[in-house]
Amino acid sequence: MNISKVFEEYIEKEKNYNIAYNIVKRNSKGKIWLIGGALSRNLNQLIHKIPQHSFDFDFVVEENVSEFNLPKGWIIKMNKFGNPKFVHKDMTIDYIPIKTVKSIIQRNLEPIIENVLAGVPFTIQALAYDTQTKKIIGEVGIAAFESKMFKVN
């Protein structure tokens, strides 16, 4: 099973994902990756038939903009890691500039997505959906999904 293809077919039709992605795309430069629950929970639903919709989107961005341009009705808060969180009704978007990821800073690593994935607590979190190539990356996370074995990373 090609989990990238399965996820792409699902997520590209998901209205809330498209809203969230377009907001992040408008407010960043470079590559964008979807991480977190919107990826892992929806993969659980698609692959293992465990119903778990998520409208909390976490995006890692290669480069942030100096000033945000949000649609009417959206507000900016700060998440527990000190990064912007865009909020509107029942939907939230965690906006994570890759250079601010604590595990990268603490380990003095190059700010690349592979180093983000290497610093997550659990193997299930060692995944990212590359919005440009439309592929799920992260060998450890992919293997965890395929084997149904979630461990400390």
C-alpha positions, 0 to 999 in steps of 0.5 A: 500500500502506498500511504502517500497516495492514499493520504493525498487522495483523502487530504486534497479533498478535505475542505478544512485542510485546503483552507488551512494549507492556503492560509499557511502558503500565503504566510510563508516562503519555501517548503511546507510540511504537514505534521502532527495529528492531522497527519497521523490521526487521519492516516490511522483512519485511512489505513487502520480504519480507526475513526479519528478526524482532526481539524487541528493542523500543524505545519512546519514552514521553511521560512516565515513571513515578517507580517501575517495576512489572515482571512477575516475572522481568524486570530493569532494566539501563541502555542505552548512552544511560543509559535503562532497559532491561527484560530477560527471557530473550531479550527486551529493551525499551528504555524511552526517555523523550522528554525524555532523547533526546540529539538533542533535548537537544543541539539544544535542541528541544521533546520531541515525536516529530517532533523525535526522528525528525528527529534519527536518523542514517538515513532508515530510522530516521525512523519511529515506530508510534503505539500509540494511533492505530495509524499509522506516522508519519515522512514521511522514513522512510515514503518511504525504505521505499517507495522502498527508498532508505536514506540519511543523514538 
